[in-house]
Amino acid sequence: MSSHSKAFNRKDRVKMIGLDFGSTTSSAMVAVAGVGLNSITGRMALGDPQVIYRSASEFTPFEGEMIDELRLKAYLEKWLDESKVKSEDLFSGGVIITGLAARQRNADAIAKLVGERVGEAIIATADDPNLESWLAFMGCTCTLSRHYPERSIINLDIGGGTTNPAIGKAGQVNETGCFYVGARHFQFEPGSYLLKHISYYGQKLMDHFSISKSKGDFLDPPETAAILDFYIAALEAMVSGDLSFFKVPIAKLHQQTPFNMNSDRTEKAITFSGGVGELIYQFAQGKSLPGTTYYGDFGIDLALRIVASPILSNHIRTLRPENMGRATVYGLTLHNTEISGSTMFLPNSDVLPVRDIPIVARLRINGNLDEVIRVFSIAKKSPKGACIQIISNPITNNEKQILNAPDCESFDRIKGLGVSLAEGLKRVSFPPDIPLLILAPENYGKTLGNYTTNWQQSRVNLIVIDEIPDRNAHFVNIGRLHRSIVPVSFYGVH
């Protein structure tokens, strides 16, 4: 047993942070987890996570059409002070700006600012709707989904600006979407329906229903009913798989990314997260909710209408997920980071961290040389670097009999891929100054890297990170080396 293995067996502890800035509220979470071999999968993984800090939820600070940077920085400093977190202590983390907050003009600058303040362990992203859907499912419904592995579960993460649906089974997300259906497109004087602010989508909905009201006017009961009816119909269409609903122009406008689950014919349960989700479960437990527009939006009205919907309310009293109001930040903190294996190919650890590397292709392990050349021809056009995901092919029964081996890659296939990669790099004259990152699903990173570089004779700037499960995403970040592993984070989820 190596010294690294001994260290992992002693349950090396790492610290992670998540920061979520949403349409209505913002919050932070810090957790610690052990790093070691998962006894079931055999992969390096985070285990025994413990949340050591949860911030109070704060209203996301807006100043007109901008996020108030000074107030947001004050929140951040307060959270870091309360949690006693220093950037150099962090193994991984993320900040995500979602919903209406992500649509503000300075959202990308805020993401960069927070990433710089907290440190290089952070991935910072604004307006990544499918990632938000994935995170909310993992933070809210993953444990429940694993408890009922034969049942498909749809999680609706309903916040101020968006509803982010995700459907999964046995803890794995299969499909995501995002819609501009939320509580805060209409903002009111608390305790009344006196309009204080209307979002772009709120205004389009009013125009559709010929509601000629503006800031300073009161919405009448038939007008609020028409708006809420539309929102409920949209939610029911999402969970019913009714794609035709979103072909109507006003509904299509509210669709940021579609949610297509038609291939899943199994019975589906429904869970909720986000601010509205928290209100739904409070009411379902018999707790009283605050009065009319207490939070200055449609949140309470929307929660009550969801509970009254026969389509949406079937499971709210029998299936209660965890971390409802904080699902996104919980998922961001604990589920968005994969752990590399300890057999990666990393000739020079000083090249880390690498950030915002586009995933340009998914390459089959038994892909032919023409495929390899095509992939490298694409990768060499990315000046920041490029990432390629290796996809395993199942071993045939005949191969199993010959090899007398389980479902894992054979040495011959690993060597064959390495030889093809080496030839492909030579054929396309791959530039040595462009980082080339390869993600492999099993623990053959060092072997693959050595064959690809002809035992490090090639000048190509190659990193092979192994034991990384397949994730459909557009970009990847690799953090600094921690003992013999690195954190791997994805964003731009498909």
C-alpha positions as CSV (number, residue, x, y, z in Angstrom):
1,M,0.0,0.0,0.0
2,S,1.4,3.4,-1.0
3,S,1.8,6.3,1.4
4,H,-1.0,8.1,-0.6
5,S,-3.3,5.1,0.0
6,K,-2.6,5.2,3.7
7,A,-3.4,8.9,3.8
8,F,-6.7,8.3,2.1
9,N,-7.6,5.5,4.5
10,R,-7.0,7.9,7.3
11,K,-9.9,9.9,5.8
12,D,-8.2,13.0,4.7
13,R,-10.6,15.9,5.2
14,V,-11.2,18.7,2.7
15,K,-13.2,21.9,2.9
16,M,-15.7,23.0,0.2
17,I,-17.8,26.2,-0.2
18,G,-20.9,27.0,-2.2
19,L,-22.4,30.5,-2.9
20,D,-25.8,31.0,-4.5
21,F,-27.1,34.4,-5.7
22,G,-30.7,34.0,-6.8
23,S,-33.6,36.2,-8.0
24,T,-34.9,36.6,-4.4
25,T,-32.3,35.4,-1.9
26,S,-28.6,34.7,-1.6
27,S,-26.8,32.3,0.7
28,A,-23.6,30.5,1.5
29,M,-22.7,27.0,2.8
30,V,-19.4,25.4,3.9
31,A,-18.9,21.7,4.3
32,V,-16.1,19.3,5.1
33,A,-15.8,15.7,3.8
34,G,-13.4,12.8,3.8
35,V,-11.5,11.8,0.7
36,G,-11.1,8.0,0.2
37,L,-12.0,5.0,-1.8
38,N,-15.7,4.4,-2.2
39,S,-16.3,0.8,-1.1
40,I,-19.0,0.2,-3.8
41,T,-17.6,1.9,-6.8
42,G,-13.9,1.6,-6.0
43,R,-13.4,5.3,-7.1
44,M,-11.9,8.1,-5.1
45,A,-14.8,10.0,-3.7
46,L,-16.0,12.5,-1.1
47,G,-17.5,10.7,1.9
48,D,-19.2,11.5,5.2
49,P,-20.0,15.2,4.3
50,Q,-20.7,17.5,7.2
51,V,-22.1,21.0,6.8
52,I,-20.2,23.2,9.2
53,Y,-21.7,26.6,8.2
54,R,-25.0,27.8,6.7
55,S,-25.5,31.5,6.3
56,A,-28.8,33.2,6.9
57,S,-30.6,33.8,3.6
58,E,-30.2,37.5,2.5
59,F,-32.3,39.3,-0.1
60,T,-30.2,39.6,-3.2
61,P,-29.3,43.2,-3.4
62,F,-30.5,45.0,-6.6
63,E,-29.9,48.6,-7.6
64,G,-32.2,49.2,-10.6
65,E,-31.0,47.0,-13.4
66,M,-27.8,46.1,-11.6
67,I,-26.8,43.9,-8.8
68,D,-25.5,46.1,-5.9
69,E,-21.9,45.1,-5.8
70,L,-21.0,46.9,-2.5
71,R,-23.8,45.2,-0.6
72,L,-23.0,41.8,-2.2
73,K,-19.4,42.2,-1.2
74,A,-20.5,43.0,2.3
75,Y,-22.6,39.7,2.4
76,L,-19.5,37.8,1.2
77,E,-17.2,39.3,3.8
78,K,-19.7,38.6,6.5
79,W,-20.1,34.9,5.4
80,L,-16.3,34.4,5.2
81,D,-15.8,36.0,8.6
82,E,-18.6,33.9,10.2
83,S,-17.4,30.6,8.7
84,K,-13.7,31.4,9.3
85,V,-12.9,30.2,5.8
86,K,-9.7,31.3,4.0
87,S,-9.3,30.8,0.3
88,E,-6.1,28.7,0.8
89,D,-8.1,26.2,2.9
90,L,-10.6,25.4,0.2
91,F,-10.4,22.2,-1.9
92,S,-13.3,23.1,-4.1
93,G,-16.4,25.3,-4.4
94,G,-18.6,27.3,-6.6
95,V,-20.6,30.4,-7.0
96,I,-23.7,30.5,-9.2
97,I,-25.9,33.4,-10.1
98,T,-29.3,32.3,-11.2
99,G,-32.8,33.4,-12.3
100,L,-33.4,37.2,-12.7
101,A,-30.1,37.9,-11.0
102,A,-28.2,36.2,-13.8
103,R,-29.9,38.5,-16.3
104,Q,-28.6,41.7,-14.7
105,R,-26.0,43.6,-16.7
106,N,-23.2,43.1,-14.2
107,A,-23.8,39.4,-13.4
108,D,-20.7,38.1,-15.1
109,A,-18.6,40.8,-13.4
110,I,-20.0,39.7,-10.0
111,A,-19.2,36.0,-10.7
112,K,-15.6,37.0,-11.5
113,L,-15.3,39.3,-8.5
114,V,-16.5,36.5,-6.1
115,G,-14.2,33.9,-7.7
116,E,-11.2,36.2,-7.3
117,R,-12.1,37.0,-3.7
118,V,-12.7,33.4,-2.6
119,G,-9.8,32.0,-4.6
120,E,-8.9,29.6,-7.4
121,A,-10.9,26.7,-5.9
122,I,-14.1,28.4,-7.0
123,I,-15.9,28.0,-10.3
124,A,-17.9,31.1,-11.0
125,T,-20.8,31.1,-13.4
126,A,-23.9,33.2,-14.3
127,D,-26.9,32.0,-16.2
128,D,-26.1,28.3,-16.3
129,P,-29.7,27.1,-16.1
130,N,-29.2,23.4,-16.7
131,L,-26.4,23.3,-14.1
132,E,-28.8,24.9,-11.7
133,S,-31.5,22.2,-12.4
134,W,-28.9,19.5,-11.9
135,L,-27.6,21.0,-8.7
136,A,-31.1,21.5,-7.3
137,F,-32.0,17.8,-7.9
138,M,-28.7,16.6,-6.4
139,G,-29.1,18.9,-3.4
140,C,-32.8,18.2,-2.8
141,T,-33.9,14.9,-4.2
142,C,-30.8,12.7,-4.7
143,T,-31.0,10.8,-1.4
144,L,-34.8,10.3,-1.9
145,S,-34.2,9.1,-5.5
146,R,-31.7,6.5,-4.3
147,H,-34.1,5.3,-1.6
148,Y,-36.7,4.6,-4.4
149,P,-34.4,3.5,-7.2
150,E,-37.2,2.1,-9.4
151,R,-39.1,5.4,-9.4
152,S,-38.5,8.4,-11.6
153,I,-38.6,11.6,-9.7
154,I,-39.1,15.1,-11.1
155,N,-37.8,17.9,-9.0
156,L,-39.2,21.4,-9.7
157,D,-36.9,24.1,-8.3
158,I,-39.1,27.2,-8.1
159,G,-37.5,30.5,-7.2
160,G,-38.1,34.1,-7.9
161,G,-37.2,34.1,-11.6
162,T,-37.2,30.6,-12.9
163,T,-38.4,27.1,-12.5
164,N,-35.7,24.5,-13.1
165,P,-37.1,21.0,-13.6
166,A,-34.9,17.9,-13.5
167,I,-35.9,14.2,-13.7
168,G,-33.7,11.5,-12.3
169,K,-33.7,7.8,-11.3
170,A,-31.6,6.1,-8.7
171,G,-29.8,9.3,-7.9
172,Q,-28.8,10.0,-11.5
173,V,-30.2,13.1,-13.4
174,N,-31.5,12.2,-16.9
175,E,-32.9,15.4,-18.2
176,T,-33.0,19.1,-17.2
177,G,-34.7,22.3,-18.3
178,C,-35.4,25.9,-17.4
179,F,-38.4,28.2,-17.6
180,Y,-39.0,31.8,-16.7
181,V,-41.8,30.8,-14.2
182,G,-41.2,32.2,-10.8
183,A,-42.6,34.3,-7.9
184,R,-40.7,37.5,-8.5
185,H,-41.6,38.6,-12.0
186,F,-44.2,40.8,-10.2
187,Q,-43.1,42.6,-7.1
188,F,-45.6,44.2,-4.8
189,E,-45.9,46.4,-1.7
190,P,-46.0,43.6,1.0
191,G,-49.6,42.9,2.1
192,S,-51.1,44.1,-1.1
193,Y,-51.0,43.7,-4.9
194,L,-49.7,47.2,-5.5
195,L,-47.1,46.9,-8.2
196,K,-43.6,48.0,-7.4
197,H,-41.7,46.3,-10.2
198,I,-42.4,44.1,-13.3
199,S,-39.8,42.0,-15.0
200,Y,-39.6,41.7,-18.8
201,Y,-41.4,38.4,-18.7
202,G,-44.0,39.7,-16.4
203,Q,-44.7,42.6,-18.7
204,K,-45.0,40.3,-21.7
205,L,-47.5,38.2,-19.7
206,M,-49.6,41.3,-18.8
207,D,-49.6,42.3,-22.5
208,H,-50.8,38.8,-23.5
209,F,-53.7,39.1,-21.0
210,S,-54.4,42.8,-22.0
211,I,-53.7,43.9,-18.4
212,S,-53.0,47.6,-18.8
213,K,-51.4,48.2,-15.4
214,S,-48.0,49.6,-14.5
215,K,-45.9,50.4,-11.5
216,G,-48.0,52.1,-8.8
217,D,-51.3,50.4,-9.9
218,F,-53.1,47.6,-8.1
219,L,-53.7,44.2,-9.8
220,D,-57.3,43.1,-9.5
221,P,-58.3,39.5,-8.5
222,P,-59.1,38.4,-12.1
223,E,-55.8,39.7,-13.2
224,T,-53.8,37.9,-10.5
225,A,-55.8,34.8,-11.3
226,A,-55.0,34.9,-15.0
227,I,-51.2,35.2,-14.2
228,L,-51.2,32.4,-11.7
229,D,-53.4,30.2,-13.9
230,F,-50.7,30.5,-16.6
231,Y,-47.9,29.6,-14.2
232,I,-49.7,26.6,-12.9
233,A,-50.6,25.4,-16.4
234,A,-46.9,25.8,-17.4
235,L,-45.8,23.7,-14.3
236,E,-48.4,21.0,-15.1
237,A,-47.2,20.9,-18.7
238,M,-43.6,20.4,-17.5
239,V,-44.4,17.4,-15.3
240,S,-46.8,15.9,-17.8
241,G,-44.4,16.0,-20.7
242,D,-46.8,18.3,-22.7
243,L,-44.3,19.9,-25.1
244,S,-47.2,21.4,-27.2
245,F,-48.0,23.9,-24.4
246,F,-44.6,25.6,-25.0
247,K,-45.2,26.0,-28.7
248,V,-47.7,28.8,-28.1
249,P,-45.8,32.1,-28.4
250,I,-46.3,33.4,-24.9
251,A,-45.4,30.0,-23.4
252,K,-42.4,29.6,-25.8
253,L,-41.1,33.0,-24.6
254,H,-41.0,31.6,-21.0
255,Q,-39.0,28.6,-22.1
256,Q,-35.2,29.1,-21.7
257,T,-34.2,25.5,-22.3
258,P,-36.8,22.7,-23.0
259,F,-37.6,19.8,-20.7
260,N,-38.1,16.7,-22.8
261,M,-38.7,13.5,-20.8
262,N,-40.9,11.7,-23.3
263,S,-38.6,8.7,-23.4
264,D,-39.3,8.0,-19.7
265,R,-42.7,6.2,-19.5
266,T,-42.4,5.1,-15.9
267,E,-44.7,6.5,-13.1
268,K,-43.2,9.7,-11.8
269,A,-43.2,11.4,-8.4
270,I,-42.8,15.1,-8.0
271,T,-40.8,17.0,-5.4
272,F,-40.1,20.7,-5.0
273,S,-37.2,22.9,-3.9
274,G,-36.4,26.6,-3.9
275,G,-38.2,29.3,-2.0
276,V,-41.6,28.3,-3.3
277,G,-40.8,24.7,-2.6
278,E,-40.1,25.5,1.0
279,L,-43.5,27.2,1.4
280,I,-45.3,24.2,-0.2
281,Y,-43.9,21.8,2.3
282,Q,-44.6,24.2,5.2
283,F,-48.2,24.3,4.2
284,A,-48.4,20.5,3.6
285,Q,-47.2,20.0,7.2
286,G,-50.1,22.0,8.5
287,K,-48.0,25.1,9.3
288,S,-49.6,28.5,8.6
289,L,-48.1,30.7,5.9
290,P,-47.7,34.5,6.1
291,G,-50.4,36.7,4.7
292,T,-50.9,38.2,1.2
293,T,-47.7,39.0,-0.6
294,Y,-45.8,38.9,2.6
295,Y,-42.5,38.6,0.7
296,G,-43.5,41.2,-1.8
297,D,-44.1,38.7,-4.6
298,F,-46.3,35.8,-5.8
299,G,-44.5,33.2,-3.7
300,I,-47.2,32.4,-1.3
301,D,-50.0,32.5,-3.9
302,L,-48.0,30.2,-6.2
303,A,-47.3,27.7,-3.3
304,L,-51.0,27.5,-2.4
305,R,-52.1,27.1,-6.1
306,I,-49.5,24.2,-6.5
307,V,-50.9,22.5,-3.4
308,A,-54.4,22.8,-4.9
309,S,-53.4,21.3,-8.2
310,P,-54.2,17.5,-8.5
311,I,-51.4,17.1,-11.0
312,L,-48.7,18.8,-8.9
313,S,-49.7,17.9,-5.4
314,N,-49.9,14.1,-5.4
315,H,-46.7,13.4,-3.5
316,I,-46.1,16.5,-1.3
317,R,-47.4,14.7,1.8
318,T,-45.7,11.4,1.2
319,L,-42.3,12.4,-0.2
320,R,-40.4,15.1,1.6
321,P,-37.0,15.9,0.2
322,E,-34.1,17.5,2.1
323,N,-32.5,21.0,1.8
324,M,-35.6,22.4,0.0
325,G,-34.9,26.1,0.2
326,R,-31.2,25.6,0.0
327,A,-31.1,22.8,-2.6
328,T,-29.0,24.7,-5.1
329,V,-26.3,25.8,-2.7
330,Y,-26.2,22.4,-1.1
331,G,-25.8,20.7,-4.5
332,L,-23.2,23.3,-5.5
333,T,-21.2,22.7,-2.3
334,L,-21.3,18.9,-2.1
335,H,-22.2,17.5,-5.6
336,N,-20.6,19.6,-8.2
337,T,-17.0,18.3,-7.6
338,E,-15.7,15.0,-8.8
339,I,-12.5,13.5,-7.4
340,S,-9.8,12.3,-9.6
341,G,-8.1,9.0,-9.2
342,S,-4.5,8.9,-7.8
343,T,-3.1,7.4,-11.0
344,M,-3.5,10.5,-13.2
345,F,-0.8,11.6,-15.7
346,L,0.5,14.9,-14.5
347,P,4.2,15.5,-15.4
348,N,4.1,19.0,-14.0
349,S,1.7,19.9,-11.3
350,D,2.6,23.6,-11.6
351,V,0.3,23.8,-14.6
352,L,-2.7,23.5,-12.2
353,P,-5.2,24.9,-11.7
354,V,-6.7,25.1,-15.2
355,R,-10.0,26.9,-15.7
356,D,-12.8,27.2,-18.2
357,I,-11.4,24.5,-20.5
358,P,-14.0,23.7,-23.2
359,I,-15.0,20.0,-23.6
360,V,-14.7,19.7,-27.4
361,A,-15.4,16.0,-27.9
362,R,-16.3,12.6,-26.4
363,L,-14.1,9.9,-27.9
364,R,-14.8,6.2,-27.7
365,I,-11.9,4.2,-26.3
366,N,-11.9,2.0,-29.4
367,G,-12.3,4.9,-31.8
368,N,-10.3,4.7,-35.0
369,L,-7.4,6.9,-36.0
370,D,-9.7,9.0,-38.3
371,E,-11.9,9.9,-35.3
372,V,-8.8,10.8,-33.2
373,I,-7.5,13.1,-36.0
374,R,-10.9,14.8,-36.3
375,V,-11.1,15.4,-32.5
376,F,-7.5,16.7,-32.3
377,S,-8.1,19.0,-35.3
378,I,-11.0,20.6,-33.3
379,A,-9.0,20.7,-30.1
380,K,-6.0,22.5,-31.6
381,K,-8.3,25.5,-32.5
382,S,-9.0,26.3,-28.9
383,P,-6.2,28.6,-27.7
384,K,-7.1,28.3,-24.0
385,G,-6.9,24.5,-24.2
386,A,-9.3,21.7,-24.8
387,C,-10.7,18.7,-23.0
388,I,-11.7,15.3,-24.4
389,Q,-13.8,12.8,-22.5
390,I,-13.0,9.1,-23.1
391,I,-16.1,7.0,-23.3
392,S,-15.9,3.3,-22.4
393,N,-17.4,0.6,-24.7
394,P,-18.8,-2.5,-23.0
395,I,-16.5,-5.5,-23.1
396,T,-18.2,-8.3,-25.1
397,N,-19.0,-11.7,-23.6
398,N,-16.3,-13.2,-25.8
399,E,-13.7,-10.7,-24.5
400,K,-14.8,-11.6,-20.9
401,Q,-14.2,-15.3,-21.6
402,I,-10.8,-14.6,-23.1
403,L,-9.7,-12.2,-20.4
404,N,-11.5,-13.8,-17.5
405,A,-12.1,-10.2,-16.4
406,P,-14.9,-8.0,-15.0
407,D,-16.5,-5.1,-16.9
408,C,-13.3,-2.9,-17.1
409,E,-11.0,-1.8,-19.8
410,S,-8.3,-4.2,-21.0
411,F,-4.7,-3.3,-21.2
412,D,-4.8,-3.9,-25.0
413,R,-7.6,-1.3,-25.4
414,I,-5.9,1.2,-23.2
415,K,-2.6,0.8,-25.1
416,G,-4.4,0.9,-28.4
417,L,-6.0,4.2,-27.6
418,G,-2.7,5.6,-26.4
419,V,-1.0,4.6,-29.6
420,S,-3.8,6.2,-31.7
421,L,-3.7,9.4,-29.6
422,A,0.1,9.6,-30.1
423,E,-0.2,9.2,-33.9
424,G,-3.1,11.6,-34.0
425,L,-1.1,14.3,-32.2
426,K,1.7,13.8,-34.7
427,R,-0.6,13.9,-37.7
428,V,-2.2,17.3,-36.7
429,S,1.0,18.8,-35.4
430,F,-0.7,19.6,-32.1
431,P,0.8,22.8,-30.6
432,P,2.9,22.2,-27.4
433,D,1.6,25.5,-25.8
434,I,-2.0,24.5,-25.7
435,P,-3.1,22.5,-22.7
436,L,-4.7,19.2,-23.7
437,L,-6.9,17.6,-21.0
438,I,-8.2,14.0,-21.2
439,L,-10.8,12.7,-18.8
440,A,-10.8,8.9,-18.4
441,P,-13.6,7.0,-16.6
442,E,-11.3,4.4,-15.0
443,N,-7.9,4.2,-13.3
444,Y,-5.6,4.1,-16.3
445,G,-4.5,7.8,-16.5
446,K,-0.8,7.3,-16.1
447,T,-0.7,4.4,-18.5
448,L,-2.7,6.2,-21.2
449,G,-0.6,9.4,-20.7
450,N,2.7,7.5,-21.1
451,Y,1.6,5.8,-24.3
452,T,0.2,9.0,-25.7
453,T,3.4,11.0,-25.1
454,N,5.7,8.0,-26.0
455,W,6.8,7.9,-22.3
456,Q,7.0,11.7,-22.1
457,Q,9.2,12.1,-25.2
458,S,6.5,14.3,-26.8
459,R,6.4,18.0,-26.1
460,V,2.6,18.1,-26.0
461,N,1.2,19.7,-22.8
462,L,-1.0,16.7,-21.8
463,I,-2.9,16.0,-18.6
464,V,-4.9,12.8,-18.1
465,I,-7.3,12.8,-15.2
466,D,-8.8,9.4,-14.4
467,E,-11.7,7.9,-12.5
468,I,-14.0,10.7,-13.7
469,P,-17.6,9.6,-14.5
470,D,-19.1,10.9,-17.7
471,R,-20.8,14.2,-17.3
472,N,-22.6,16.0,-20.2
473,A,-21.1,19.5,-19.8
474,H,-19.5,22.2,-21.9
475,F,-16.6,23.3,-19.6
476,V,-14.4,21.8,-16.9
477,N,-12.1,23.2,-14.2
478,I,-9.3,21.3,-12.6
479,G,-8.1,22.5,-9.2
480,R,-4.7,22.3,-7.5
481,L,-3.1,19.0,-6.6
482,H,-4.1,17.9,-3.1
483,R,-1.8,15.0,-2.1
484,S,-2.2,12.8,-5.2
485,I,-5.7,13.9,-6.3
486,V,-7.4,16.9,-7.9
487,P,-10.9,18.3,-7.8
488,V,-12.8,18.3,-11.1
489,S,-15.8,20.6,-11.6
490,F,-18.1,20.9,-14.5
491,Y,-20.4,23.7,-15.8
492,G,-22.4,24.5,-18.9
493,V,-24.4,21.3,-18.3
494,H,-26.3,20.1,-21.4
